[in-house]
Amino acid sequence: MKQDRVELNDRFIKVFNILEERGEVIKNDRNGKGISDFAKRITGAKANGHIIRCYLDEANPRMITYSHARNLCREYGVNQSYLLEGTGSPFGFDIPAASIESPVASGNILFTTTEAFAGSSLGAGSFHQEESTMFSLPNLNASNNYVSFPINGNSMEPVIMNGDIVVCEPIDKIDQIKDNLIYAVKHNGAVWVKYVEKIYENGRVARLKLRSANYLEHDPFVEEVNIHTRLYKVLKKIADI
């Protein structure tokens, strides 16, 4: 077996384990999240659960196919660049490479509009060139990828002001977030920057409580977590001095 297929399968196992930790796949479940249900979404047939188990067995010579890997990305919101090419993070924001024709577009921080960030799917072609650019900041890991966008509204004042730019890094696993810190939550075509608190159900994070700094004008609210929910830790803000 070629080394690229071995590495692809290793990344598949890692992604599967993350989906298990999130409760999106439960091996012995009979209510729509079991191995056979997973096989149906990835291979097209519930009867192919044994094939998935072969992929998950590192001692088994059978490796995931590229077509099944693409289906996994589509069905579970996996970063395709990570799974197929090994770049980026499993569920992180896939930052497009700087264009050769645009030498000024350099750096490891993607700057885009709030609307483009909220509505984009994960992928190198997610952003139109006029909606995004790349830049760098000191004291941020040069090997990591980040995303930034301007804040619209006063819900996080006085911590983050209207018009400030936040710089965020993607979170791979929802369990990695720490309660009452500020995150960008990308969910169902919207994006919020809020203090976040996890709400557990049956041992997994089922909902997120989102709280504004400007609590006098903005009440907290709760959002259900689904396979399309993405979180980004807010690392820095850039204010207009």
C-alpha positions in Angstrom: 0.0 0.0 0.0 1.3 3.4 -0.9 2.5 5.7 1.9 -0.1 8.4 1.0 -2.9 5.9 1.5 -1.5 4.9 4.9 -1.2 8.5 6.0 -4.8 9.2 4.7 -6.1 6.3 6.7 -4.2 7.5 9.8 -5.9 10.8 9.5 -9.2 9.1 9.0 -8.8 7.3 12.3 -8.0 10.5 14.1 -11.0 12.2 12.6 -13.2 9.3 13.6 -12.0 9.4 17.1 -12.8 13.1 17.3 -16.3 12.4 16.0 -16.7 9.7 18.7 -15.6 12.2 21.4 -18.1 14.7 20.2 -20.9 12.1 20.3 -21.5 12.3 16.5 -20.6 8.6 16.1 -21.4 6.0 18.7 -20.2 2.5 17.7 -23.0 0.5 19.3 -25.8 3.0 18.9 -29.1 2.0 17.3 -30.6 5.4 17.0 -28.9 6.8 14.0 -25.3 7.3 15.1 -23.9 3.8 14.9 -21.3 2.3 12.7 -23.8 1.1 10.1 -25.3 4.6 10.0 -21.8 6.1 9.6 -21.2 3.5 6.8 -24.4 4.5 5.0 -23.3 8.2 4.9 -19.7 7.4 3.9 -20.0 4.4 1.6 -23.7 4.5 0.6 -24.8 1.3 2.4 -25.5 0.4 6.0 -24.2 -3.2 5.3 -20.7 -1.8 4.9 -20.1 -1.3 8.6 -17.5 -4.1 8.5 -15.6 -2.0 5.9 -15.4 1.0 8.3 -14.2 -1.4 11.1 -11.4 -2.5 8.7 -10.4 1.1 8.1 -10.3 1.7 11.9 -8.1 -1.4 12.5 -4.5 -0.3 12.0 -3.4 -3.9 11.6 -5.8 -4.4 8.7 -4.4 -3.8 5.2 -7.6 -2.3 4.0 -7.4 1.5 3.8 -10.0 4.1 3.3 -10.5 5.2 -0.3 -10.3 8.8 -1.5 -13.9 8.8 -2.5 -15.0 7.7 0.9 -12.7 10.3 2.5 -14.4 13.0 0.4 -17.8 11.7 1.5 -16.7 12.0 5.1 -15.7 15.6 4.6 -19.0 16.4 3.0 -21.2 14.6 5.6 -19.4 15.6 8.8 -17.9 19.0 8.0 -14.3 17.7 8.0 -11.5 19.9 6.7 -10.9 18.4 3.3 -7.4 19.8 3.0 -6.5 18.1 6.3 -8.0 14.7 5.5 -6.8 14.4 1.8 -3.5 16.4 2.0 -2.5 16.6 5.7 -2.6 20.4 5.8 -4.4 22.4 8.5 -6.4 20.8 11.3 -9.2 18.2 11.2 -12.1 20.7 11.9 -10.2 23.9 11.7 -10.6 26.8 9.3 -8.8 26.1 6.1 -7.0 29.3 5.2 -6.4 29.7 1.4 -2.9 30.0 0.2 -1.6 33.4 -0.9 -2.0 33.9 -4.6 1.3 33.9 -6.6 -0.1 36.9 -8.6 -0.6 38.8 -5.3 2.8 39.0 -3.5 1.4 41.4 -1.0 -1.0 38.8 0.2 1.4 37.1 2.7 1.1 36.0 6.3 -0.7 33.4 8.3 -3.7 35.4 9.4 -6.7 35.5 7.1 -8.6 38.8 7.3 -12.1 38.7 5.9 -15.6 40.3 6.4 -17.8 39.0 9.2 -20.4 38.1 6.6 -18.0 36.1 4.5 -16.7 34.3 7.5 -20.2 33.4 8.8 -21.4 32.1 5.5 -18.4 30.3 4.1 -17.9 26.6 3.9 -14.5 25.1 4.8 -12.2 25.1 1.9 -9.5 26.9 0.0 -12.0 28.4 -2.4 -14.4 29.7 0.3 -13.5 33.4 0.0 -13.5 35.7 -3.0 -10.3 37.6 -3.4 -11.9 41.0 -2.8 -13.3 39.7 0.5 -10.1 38.5 2.1 -6.4 39.2 2.5 -3.5 37.8 4.5 -1.3 39.5 7.2 0.9 38.6 10.1 1.3 39.8 13.7 4.2 39.4 16.2 3.9 36.9 19.0 1.7 34.5 17.1 3.0 31.1 16.0 4.2 31.5 12.4 3.3 27.9 11.6 -0.3 28.2 12.7 -3.2 29.5 10.7 -5.6 32.1 12.1 -8.7 34.0 10.9 -9.7 37.6 11.7 -12.7 39.7 11.0 -14.3 43.0 12.3 -16.8 43.1 15.1 -20.3 44.5 14.2 -22.3 45.8 17.1 -21.9 46.6 20.8 -22.7 43.3 22.5 -19.1 42.7 23.7 -18.4 46.3 24.9 -16.4 47.4 26.7 -14.2 44.4 26.3 -14.4 44.4 22.4 -15.7 47.5 20.7 -17.7 47.9 17.5 -15.3 48.0 14.7 -12.5 46.2 16.5 -10.9 43.3 14.6 -10.5 40.0 16.4 -7.8 37.4 15.6 -8.8 33.8 16.3 -7.4 30.3 16.1 -9.6 27.2 15.3 -10.5 24.7 18.0 -10.3 21.1 16.9 -12.5 19.6 19.6 -15.4 21.3 21.3 -14.2 19.8 24.7 -11.1 21.8 24.4 -12.9 25.1 25.0 -12.8 26.5 28.5 -15.9 28.0 30.1 -16.3 31.8 30.3 -13.6 32.6 27.8 -14.3 34.5 24.6 -14.7 32.5 21.4 -16.1 33.1 17.9 -18.9 30.6 17.4 -19.7 29.9 13.7 -23.0 28.1 13.5 -25.7 27.7 10.9 -24.6 30.6 8.8 -24.1 33.0 11.7 -21.1 34.0 13.8 -21.1 35.3 17.3 -18.2 36.5 19.5 -19.2 35.7 23.1 -18.2 34.3 26.4 -19.0 30.6 26.0 -20.1 28.0 28.5 -20.5 24.3 27.7 -23.7 22.5 28.5 -23.4 18.7 28.8 -26.0 16.1 28.0 -25.4 12.3 28.3 -21.7 13.0 28.8 -21.1 15.2 25.7 -21.4 18.9 24.9 -24.9 19.3 23.5 -25.4 23.1 23.8 -23.5 26.3 24.3 -24.5 29.2 26.5 -23.4 32.4 24.8 -23.1 35.5 27.0 -22.4 39.1 26.1 -20.1 41.5 28.0 -22.7 44.1 27.5 -25.3 42.1 29.5 -27.5 45.1 30.2 -28.5 45.3 26.6 -28.0 41.7 25.4 -29.4 38.7 27.2 -27.6 35.3 27.2 -28.9 32.6 24.9 -28.3 28.9 24.2 -27.4 27.3 20.9 -27.6 23.6 20.0 -24.3 22.0 18.9 -24.4 20.2 15.6 -21.8 18.8 13.1 -21.5 22.2 11.5 -20.7 24.1 14.7 -17.2 25.6 14.6 -15.4 27.4 17.4 -12.4 29.7 17.3 -10.6 31.1 20.4 -10.2 34.8 20.3 -6.5 35.6 20.9 -6.2 39.3 20.1 -8.2 42.3 19.2 -7.0 45.1 17.0 -8.5 48.5 17.9 -8.6 51.7 15.9 -6.4 54.0 18.0 
